[in-house]
């Protein structure tokens, strides 16, 4: 994964509302903007900008369904983010396992 993309993804997840949108899409599957807005403490017009940021970061994708846009997690983006976090966190996880084994 490119460091720039990882940076965009981590910055996108730095906002509580954007994290909530990712969690809703992870647990509830693809959803239109209105459905996402109904589950969040923000009004429908306030949902579009966070979704645009998540899309630019490669965390969500959208599909036109008539006049609606259906948002879903971007599978490749999530896989890339997971790989990046695994790579970055691997040394700390290995050290913790060693401490547990000695402990």
NORSULKA-V496374 format. One record per residue. NEAR is the number of other C-alpha atoms within 8 Angstrom. Layout:
NEAR, NEAR
//
This chain:
8, 5, 6, 6, 10, 11, 8, 9, 13, 8, 8, 12, 9, 8, 8, 7, 8, 13, 11, 9, 10, 11, 8, 10, 13, 8, 6, 7, 9, 9, 11, 10, 13, 7, 8, 12, 12, 9, 6, 9, 6, 7, 9, 10, 5, 8, 12, 9, 7, 10, 11, 8, 9, 13, 11, 7, 11, 13, 14, 14, 10, 9, 7, 8, 7, 5, 5, 8, 11, 12, 13, 11, 13, 10, 7, 7, 10, 11, 8, 9, 11, 8, 9, 10, 8, 8, 8, 7, 8, 8, 8, 7, 8, 8, 8, 8, 8, 8, 8, 7, 6, 5, 4
//
